[in-house]
Amino acid sequence: MNKKISVSLALTIAIIAMTVTFSVTMILARQIFDQTIPSVQEKESMYSKLSELDKYVRANYYGDIQDPTLFDMISYGYILGTGDRNATYYTAKQYTELLEVQSGNIVGVGVDVVKDTSGYARITQVYAGSPAEELGLQVGGFITAIDGADVKNLTRENVLARLQGESGTEVVISYMSPDNETADYTVIRSKYVIPSVEYQMMEDAVGYIRIIQFDSTTLNQFSQAVNDLTGQGAVALMFDLRGNGGGVLSAAVDCIDLLVPKGDIVYAEDKNGERTLMGESDESSVDLPMVVLVDGTTASSAELFAASLREFSGAQLVGQTTYGKGTIQAEPHRMSDGSAVVVTVAKMITGAGSTFDGTGLTVDIEVAPGASADASTPIESDTQAIRALAAAKLAAGVTSSGGDADATSGESADSTSGAEDTSGAEPASDSTDAE
């Protein structure tokens, strides 16, 4: 009797378990179904609209449609529609060129430019060994048209993109020299190297290092600069990040690691608020006073560099409030046709837990650039650099007959050592930052 009851009880328990399992499975399935159907319906609606638009245009448009161009433009529009201001779509050609940029090798004309108030592209750099150098193009000159297209209607990025291309191809540029002489040149694009670091020893043994961008070549060049200057007996280091729009995050972290003591450098904070450590420094460091030159175009990884030196080593920031791009973008995702896309995946958080996204970093010593200052201004005549040099001397305890060490008196705008800023600075412009 007991045995029969046990079997019956076991069957009953099994049936109940099966019923509960079935019910739970049905509930979960219904939830998944309810979530999936709207998603499918939304996608069907999106594709249906695109198909309807394509069918109408192809049936009625007078001109010829170039499908590769159309597909690229659709992709551009999709990324634009996400609202991610730091997302980027690259055509297959643009992505190949990006890889060349990040490796330090470029195929093009060999200049860097900014958009001048005139609307033209003012040359700020002519790279050694480039076609531009061979032609005698000068810093301070202007590119007014490219292949007949007026550059007033182009962004800086568009100008640079049109100057770059396959090796051996031609591009026609209209050029106006600094003394207003004009000429048209047919330039054959060729490979040249963009240095990411420049350095020199300044007066009173202050080492000056300019980091143009953070890429795969930066760490070796930066390490050489630091070792060379400290080997020469530098008493302080001055880093120039003006115009540095960022670049490869890991390259910036590696450079920071060379300078600062052990600690966490940067975290990635996802949309759920969870943080992942993205970089840390070891115990080795450079024990010298440091000053960092920044401006409104200092962005992303360059801002992290400046913030980290202030947090770890008490470095002073000199110049103007930085851009305020404190987000992290995924590595470019290459598509099947060779194109690529970059999207924002996280917010950048410094080792001390602060963020500069949307606000920028306020400086400790605010200095406006000279009235006629640009990238071609010699460092010895650069108003901001002169003030930074004086701050470096003061931090190192150096005095000179010219009284430079007193030049920072009364200029400290906010001499706290923290990197968290709430200046609310309006971002100016950004460059692609594939972090």
Secondary structure, DSSP 4 states (H G I P E B T S, - for coil): -HHHHHHHHHHHHHHHHHHHHHHHHHHHHHHHHHHHHHHHHHHHHHHHHHHHHHHHHHHH-SS---HHHHHHHHHHHHHHHTT-TT-EEE-HHHHHHHHHHHTTEEEE--EEEEE-TTSSEEEEEE-TTSHHHHHT--TT-EEEEETTEEGGGS-HHHHHHHH--STT-EEEEEEE-TTS-EEEEEEE-EEEE--SEEEEEEGGGEEEEEE--BSTTHHHHHHHHHHHHHHTT-SEEEEE-TT---B-HHHHHHHHHHHS-SEEEEEEE-TTS-EEEEEEE-S----S-EEEEE-TT--THHHHHHHHHHHHH-PEEEES------EEEPPPEE-TTS-EEE-EEEEEEETTS---TTT-PPPSEE-PPPTT--TTS-GGG-HHHHHHHHHHHHHHT---TT-GGGTTTT-BS---S-------PPP--------
